[in-house]
Amino acid sequence: MSKLALPAAQERPGHRAPPGHPGRLGRWGWPALGLAIFLAIWEAVPALGLLPATLLPPPSILPATWWQEVVDGHWLAAVQASLSHYLMGLAIGTAGGVALGVAMALSPRLDASLSWVVRVLRPIPGLAWIPFAILWFGVNPASAVFIIVIGVFWINLFTAYAAVRAVEPELFELADAFGYRGRMAKLTPVILPAAAPGILAGVRTGLGQAWMAVIAAELFGVEGLGQRMMQASSLLATEIVVVMMLTIAALYGIVDMLFVALRDRLLRWQG
Amino acid sequence: MSVAVRIERLALRFPGASGPVLAGLDLAVAPGELVAILGASGVGKSTLLRAVAGLIAPSAGRVSVAAAPAADRLPVAMVFQDARLLAWRDAAANVRFGLERLEVPAAQARQRVDDSLALVGLTDLAARLPRQLSGGQRQRVAIARALAVRPEVLLMDEPFGALDAITREAMQGELTRIRQQTGKTILFVTHDIEEALVLADRVVLLAGQPAGIALERRVELPHAHRREHPNLLALAAEFRAVLGTRETA
């Protein structure tokens, strides 16, 4: 090595990793360290008597609590019920929102006809529909599905609308030039693939929104994770509440991860 | 004389514009002829091409393309300046785009895609996505896509305008070769006088407001050495003079 050559960056005394580089702990080290500190503080707060364990159950008791819930059959039943509400509500809300959003973007008449209806209904939070959900469907899975549908419908409507409106006019002209005259003729070969990145971004936002709606919808008594949380909190079994909260986080993480894998596969042309 | 494209008393108007961009335009293009439409930016060259493609309706006059009715081909096909490949389709699928609309049987479509890609020298890149192709390669795919629908007339709207000088010259050579192999009638829009004279059998200059044909010259020079031919320089000077006079006016 030439005498003029600088030593490798990591060998220099007092060297700091450049911004954006994870440094010596690497890609997994920092997140693991952060999680460990978070769990340690959480464990310490009830252990030091800063809060009673009933108000903040320590993380160390959660694995046993979870296992007990599994053995008792509560956990699996709640997960199955919530997942069925979630998937059904997500499917209906996403399909409906995307379909209407695409239709409004392509049809100026439909867009104009629904513009005031959308303005009136859009600001109403999904949870505000709970009284009507109970009146119309009763305290049963259909009302939970209804709340979830409302929760994801608007997100998908607006993102699909925006995504289709953002399709380059040049692509419409190209389609016309090759005989794809009319909006319906262009829909599957040009419009939907071109709008897919935007539409899928809306679907992903809906995945998270739907979990919020699931729990809110189940808190009023429909079987599922939300209902189990309410039962447990009324008995001050907060460790069960925390287990259910972490279950929701894990389920959302899994669903999101699977969706991202699917999205990346569908949009691999983007590179 | 048989005619591939006939334009009669054509007037075109942009939506919302006070006056027409083109008026009283007459032009007849013979089968197999390459006519270059030359003119300054905004004069209405691309608009004229869109009218021939049927993408916009004339406000007066008529455009007709002589094409025997056939379910498996389009009378005209267009090549745009910006290639306009569908980013989610590979090169072969982009070439297949028009054939899908024509519902050409799969085996026949595959053969046409292969033939068109071979004609533009991209057989080996059939599976590449547009983002994996260079500007020149993307434009070749766009030409192959247009040729695959077996048009009577190929409409080319400044197809090499976005390419660098070296690639543009190479593509001009490619187009001359493709034309010799296919015998296609071509309407070629450009604002580059040299490009028009190197490629065309006839050059038509559009100028004025509304635009009409300000100058029309047949280029009867051998394709092989046109670029260096002294007569080409003289013709270019003639077009430049008319263009300069009209622009100043």
Interface residues (C-beta under 8 A of the other chain):
Chain A: E170 L171 E173 L174 D176 A177 F178 G179 Y180 A185 P189 V190 P193 A194 A196 W269 Q270 G271
Chain B: A53 L55 L74 A77 M78 F80 D82 R84 L86 A87 W88 R89 F97 G98 E100 R101 L102 L129 R131 R145 V149
